[in-house]
Amino acid sequence: MNTQTDRRRRAGATATDIEAHYDVGGDFYALWLDPGLTYSCALWDGIVGSPARTDLLAAAQHAKLRYHLDQAGITAGGRLLDIGCGWGSLLRTAAEETGVRHAVGLTLSADQHAHVRSLGLPRVDVELRDWRDHEPDDPYDGIVSIGAFEHFTHQAMSHEERIGAYRAFFERCAGWLPPMGRLSLQTIALADHADHDDSVPDFFAREVFPGSALPRLSEIATACEPYFAITTLREDGADYARTLRGWSARLFQAREEALRLVGPDTYRRYRTYLRASEIVFLRQASTLYRITLRRWPARRTG
Ligand SMILES: C[S@@+](CC[C@H](N)C(=O)[O-])C[C@H]1O[C@@H](n2cnc3c(N)ncnc32)[C@H](O)[C@@H]1O
């Protein structure tokens, strides 16, 4: 392990960890995600019907993307940073619907990076880069990060090390925003009452997000406090159970094609992970938070 990899290992998921999960291939994910390839919990407010239906899944993902753009205060002519941009659905919505002046996406996945570039979105740049290495020329008007925070620490880190890693993230985000600028964050989290030796954290680290660990709400609150006020908090674990039910059913419907693309072992692993994750959310051993954070008016010390 070289020095850079070692540094990343201590901080959370490495590019290798990320690629182990995401670079199974966009074609495989396209079989069961919505057409925009959004790979995170959707927002199902007011949407009635099966989550496996393409139109409903797409509507719920679109509602989620709009929610985060609104929460981050992104309007026409604004500048947006998307930390963990996946296959580019938020960037596309910001460019085509919100009319941003400039949007930048960061990902650690080479497959996602190539995919977003191939979309040719106007006024959008995508970087194959860790947020720790991002150095923008100008501040952003708002920042969104959906489903990436889970990758910023790993299981072997102590409580203090995790707080330090999360705090470093919030410090960087605050530095890229004007006073009162907003960060809209979505993350899976462990229920604060869950035991530290619970099998749920191990399950996610082993099967879902290698080299990663789920935060607790208390850790997020502690870590962000020097830089941000939490202004809105939504607890939407039921939305994730529903999203996972939809993905799982869609993968089953597309099993012939999935088996051809990735073979039986990967197909089975994903089916198991999607079904097991749904149960974890239904049992409330983990949940989903959408958190709006507003930078303090002036940088506070201590
Ligand atoms: C679950 S996907 C979510 C993608 C997208 N936000 C969505 O909702 O479809 C997590 C994303 O976070 C990115 N990511 C994880 N750790 C990162 C880091 N340290 N720096 C930049 N991106 C990171 C991954 O490459 C991936 O694009």
Ligand as a Chemical Component Dictionary entry (heavy atoms), coordinates in Angstrom:
data_LIG
# 
_chem_comp.id                   LIG 
_chem_comp.type                 NON-POLYMER 
_chem_comp.pdbx_formal_charge   0 
_chem_comp.three_letter_code    LIG 
# 
loop_
_chem_comp_atom.comp_id 
_chem_comp_atom.atom_id 
_chem_comp_atom.alt_atom_id 
_chem_comp_atom.type_symbol 
_chem_comp_atom.charge 
_chem_comp_atom.model_Cartn_x 
_chem_comp_atom.model_Cartn_y 
_chem_comp_atom.model_Cartn_z 
_chem_comp_atom.pdbx_ordinal 
LIG C1  C1  C 0  -24.088 5.979  -3.502 1  
LIG S1  S1  S 1  -23.236 6.928  -4.736 2  
LIG C2  C2  C 0  -24.358 8.274  -4.849 3  
LIG C3  C3  C 0  -24.229 9.000  -6.138 4  
LIG C4  C4  C 0  -25.197 10.150 -6.378 5  
LIG N1  N1  N 0  -25.061 11.205 -5.393 6  
LIG C5  C5  C 0  -26.632 9.655  -6.467 7  
LIG O1  O1  O 0  -27.414 9.964  -5.569 8  
LIG O2  O2  O -1 -26.942 8.963  -7.427 9  
LIG C6  C6  C 0  -21.805 7.611  -3.818 10 
LIG C7  C7  C 0  -20.912 8.541  -4.608 11 
LIG O3  O3  O 0  -19.946 9.140  -3.722 12 
LIG C8  C8  C 0  -18.684 9.165  -4.365 13 
LIG N2  N2  N 0  -17.642 9.298  -3.332 14 
LIG C9  C9  C 0  -17.412 8.502  -2.265 15 
LIG N3  N3  N 0  -16.371 8.952  -1.535 16 
LIG C10 C10 C 0  -15.938 10.082 -2.155 17 
LIG C11 C11 C 0  -14.901 11.020 -1.902 18 
LIG N4  N4  N 0  -14.085 10.872 -0.844 19 
LIG N5  N5  N 0  -14.736 12.070 -2.746 20 
LIG C12 C12 C 0  -15.550 12.224 -3.817 21 
LIG N6  N6  N 0  -16.565 11.368 -4.120 22 
LIG C13 C13 C 0  -16.754 10.314 -3.292 23 
LIG C14 C14 C 0  -18.672 7.883  -5.174 24 
LIG O4  O4  O 0  -17.690 7.909  -6.188 25 
LIG C15 C15 C 0  -20.108 7.902  -5.728 26 
LIG O5  O5  O 0  -20.162 8.730  -6.865 27 
# 
loop_
_chem_comp_bond.comp_id 
_chem_comp_bond.atom_id_1 
_chem_comp_bond.atom_id_2 
_chem_comp_bond.value_order 
_chem_comp_bond.pdbx_ordinal 
LIG C1  S1  SING 1  
LIG S1  C2  SING 2  
LIG S1  C6  SING 3  
LIG C2  C3  SING 4  
LIG C3  C4  SING 5  
LIG C4  N1  SING 6  
LIG C4  C5  SING 7  
LIG C5  O1  DOUB 8  
LIG C5  O2  SING 9  
LIG C6  C7  SING 10 
LIG C7  O3  SING 11 
LIG C7  C15 SING 12 
LIG O3  C8  SING 13 
LIG C8  N2  SING 14 
LIG C8  C14 SING 15 
LIG N2  C9  SING 16 
LIG N2  C13 SING 17 
LIG C9  N3  DOUB 18 
LIG N3  C10 SING 19 
LIG C10 C11 SING 20 
LIG C10 C13 DOUB 21 
LIG C11 N4  SING 22 
LIG C11 N5  DOUB 23 
LIG N5  C12 SING 24 
LIG C12 N6  DOUB 25 
LIG N6  C13 SING 26 
LIG C14 O4  SING 27 
LIG C14 C15 SING 28 
LIG C15 O5  SING 29 
# 
